[in-house]
Amino acid sequence: MQLFRKMKGAFQEAAEFVEGKRADLRTTTLAMPEPPSPMTARAIVTLRKSVKCSQTMFARFLNVSASTVRGWEQGTRSPGDAGLRLLEIAKNNPEVMFLKQKAALVAMEDRFDVAEMRRRLKKSSGTLSLGELVAILERETPQPRKVANKKK
C-alpha cells in the first residue's frame, strides 16, 4: 500500500508540474538523435569493401545473416533503422566494429592452420560463429606436451 501511495503522489506532482502549479521539480531534457539516413546498395558495398570483409564476415560483425547483407547490396532489401544505425557506426567509426574482431582473427590465424579454418567455415555454410570454430579447432589441434621438470 505504501508503494501505491508513493506512486500516486509522484503522479500527482507530475500532473501539477505540467499544469504549471509547481516549478520546484527537477527536469531533464534529452536530445534524441536523428533517425539514421538511408544507405544505397552501392554505399553498403563500398563500406564493406573498405573494411576488407566478405559478405559473410560483414554480416557476422553486424549480427545479421549473410543473405540479409546480400539483399542490401543487391538492392532487393533495405536495412531497417537498427541496421542503418549499425552501418552508420561502422562507416563513421570502423575501429569500433571491426578492430577487435580482426585482431581476434589474426590471433586465430597465428594459432591454427588458415586453410583448415577456411575449409571449416565454408563447410559450415556460415553457420559457425568464430567462438564455435575456435572451440572445434582447439579440441582437434594437438597441444604441445608438457615436460615435467626434474629436480636436481
N, C-alpha and C positions, 0 to 999 in steps of 0.2 A: 504493500500500500504506500510505503514511503517513496518508493521509486516512481510510482504513478503521480504522487503529489509533486515531486521534483520536476518530472517531465511536463506536467500541466503548468507549473509555474514558469518553466522555461519557454513554453509555447506562448503563454500569456505575455511575458516580457518581449518576445519577438514580435508579437502582434502589436503591442504598444509602440515599439520602435518603428515599425512600418507605418503606423498611423500618425507618427510624429509626436506622440505623447512622452517618449523617452529619448534622451540623447546621450545617456551615460553608458550605453552598451558598446563594447569594442567590436569593430567590424574589420574584416579583411577582404580586400578586393584582389582577385587573382586575374592576371591577364592570360586568357586562354590562347593557345597557339592557333594560327590559321590552319584550316584543313590542308593536307598535302596537295601539291599541284599534280595534275595528271602527268604521266610519262608516256611517251610514244614507244612503240615496239623498238624502233631504231635506237632510242636513248637507253633502253634496258640492255640491248645487245652491246652497245658501246660501254656501258657501265660494267657489265660482266667481263668483257674483254679487257677493260682497263685494270681489273684486279686479277687478271690471268687465271680465270676459273672456267671449268667446263660447266655446262648447264646443270649437271648433277651436283657438282660440288657447290655451285652458287645456290642451288635450291636448298642444300643442306644448311648452308650458312644462314639462309633466310627462314629456315624451318617451314618450307613448303615443298611440294612434290616437284620432281623434275618435269613432269608433264605440265604443271602449272607454269613453270618458267618458260617451257617451250611455247605454250599458248600465248603468254605475254609477248614473247619475242616474235611470234608469227602474226600477232595482232588479232588472234581469234578470241582471246580473253583479255580482260583489263584487270589490273590489280585493284583490290578494294582499298579503303582508307588505311587499314593496318599494313597491308603490303606496300602501299605507296610511302607510308612513313618509314618503313624499314629500308626501302630503296633510297629514300631521301637521306637517311642516316648513312647508308653505305656510300652514297655519292659524295656527301659533304665531309664525312669522317671515315674513310675506308679502313683506317687502322683500328677503329673501334670494332668493326665487324669481322675483319679478316686477319689482323696481325697475329693474335694469339693462336688462332686456328692454324694459320700457315706455319707458325713456329712448331706447333704440335705435329704437323705433317712432316716437317723437316726432321724433327726428333724421331718420328716413326721410321723415316727412311734410313736414319743412322742405325736404328736397332734391327730393322727387318729388311729382307730382300724386297726391293721395289717391284720387281717383276711379279713376285708372288702376291704382293699387296694388290697390284693392278688386276691380276688374274682373279683373286678372290672378290674384289669389288665388282668386276664385270660379271662373274658367275652369279653374284647375289642379285643382279639386276637393280642395283641401287637400293636394296632393302636393308643392307647392313649399315649401322651407324659406325662412326670411327671408333667409338668405345668398344663396340661388339667385335670389330675387326681386330683391334689390339688384343682383346681377350683371347680370341681364337689363335692369333699368331703367338701370343705369349705361352699358351698351352702347348702349342705344337713346335715351338722353336727350342731346340736343345739348349739348356743352360750350361754355362761352364761349371765343371765340377769343382767343388771346394776341396782344397787340400788342407788337411789338419796340420797345424804347426806342432812340430815335435819339440818338446822342451829339452834343452841340453843340460 
